[in-house]
Amino acid sequence: MTEDTQAAEQQLPSCSIPASCKISFRDIPEGVEWKDNFISAVSDVVVTCGRFMNLSNLDGVTIGFDYDAALDSVDLGYESTIAKQYTNEGGLLGVGKSLRVRRDGAIKMHVVLKGSVLLDMALQDLERDEFWAAANILAHELGHVQTASWLEDHSLGVMLEPHQGDWATSTLRDTAHTIWEEYAACRLSALISRGTLVTESYVQGLETSLEGAVDRARTIIKEFRMHGDVATLLVETGRETAMPLKMVAYLMGHLDGINEPVDVEQRCQVASDLTQHFDALLSALQDAWGKRTSWNGLASLDPIVEVIVDALRTVGIEVTLTEVPPGSRVDVPYRAETLPNGEADMAIIRMRQTLGLEP
C-alpha cells in the first residue's frame, strides 16, 4: 500500500455498520464465474454507504436469487402477516425490502434484496450506468435504515406500535409515512448514482402508477355504493391514489438528492387528475426532511396526510379527520363519474333532490 493510498483511506469517514452485522448471499447458482466479484462488489457498496449514512442499527443484509425465500429466511423477532409483503401489481414489482426486526428489545433493520437486479455489480465497471443503477437500489434500501434510526431517536417505539385513536387518521398517517420514507431513502441514496438510468426508472414507475389510477379508484367507489363498507372503501381507494404519490416521491427525493430541478410535469408524459397535488406534496416532503430529526411521532407528517385527503377528494371521497368521538367521517357525494350508470343516475338524483326526496 502506498503512502497516497494510506492517506486517502485515513480521510474517509469511519464505517457506521456494527461488527455484528452480516451480509448473507443465498441461492447463487453453482459454478458461476462472477460469484466472487459479485460478493465483493455488493460488500463494497454496503461499506461505502456505511461511511455516509448512519447504519448503526443495521441487523444484516440478505441478497437472495430466490427473493421470497430470502425474505422468509429473516427472523423478525415478532409475529406479522404483512411485514414481508412487497409490491406486485399494476406493472410494479418490488425487489428490495427493509424489514423492521426486534433484537434484544431494540428495533433494528434487516435489508433483503433480489440478487438478480444487482448482478451488474459483479462486472465492477464503474464507468457503466448499469453498475450505478444497481448500486443505487442497494443504497436505497440502506437509506431506509437511516430513516428508521431518525424515527426511533425522536419517536421511540412508534414503528411497531399498534394503531391507536381514530382509525382513519392512523391509516392515512401510515400511508404518509410510507410516502415520506421513499422520498427520504431516495434523497439519501442519490449520492450513489451516475447518469440518467435511475431518474428514468423513477419516471417510468410514476407513469405506470398514474395510468388508470383515477378510473380504478372511481370503480372502487361504484362498488362501495353496493356494499357500503367504509373501511374497505378508504383502504382500496387510498391504495390507488397513494401509489402515484409514493412513486412521485421516489422521483422527487432522487432529484433533490442530485440537486436537479424537481420538474415532474416536464419529465412525466402521463396526464392525470392526480398530478395537481404534486407541488403540495413536494413542499410537505421537503419540510419533513428539514425537520427529520425532531418530529413528534407521525403527527409531524400531517401536511402529507392533507395531500392524500385532497387526492381522495379528487377521485370522489370526502374525508373529515378528527380525533374527537365518534371519530373521522368519510362521505361519498353523488358524482356522475362515481355512479354505476354515470350521468343517467346523476340525472335521477338531481330530480329527486329537486322534489325534496334526496338530501
Secondary structure, 3 states (H helix, E strand, C coil): CCHHHHHHHHHCCCCCCCCCCEEEEECCCCCCCCHHHHHHHHHHHHHHHHHHCCCCCEEEEEEECCHHHHHHCCCCCCCCCCCCCCCEECCEECCEEEEEEEECCEEEEEEEEEHHHHHHHHHCCCCCHHHHHHHHHHHHHHHHHHHHHHHHHHCCCHHHCCCCCCHHHHHHHHHHHHHHHHHHHHHHHCCCCCCCHHHHHHHHHHHHHHCCHHHHHHHHHHHHHHHCCHHHHHHHHHHHHHHHHHHHHHHHHHHHHCCCCCCHHHHCCCCCHHHHHHHHHHHHHHHHHHCCCCCCHHHHHHHHHHHHHHHHHHHCCEEECCCCCCCCEEECCCCHHHCCCCHHHHHHHHHHHHCCCCC
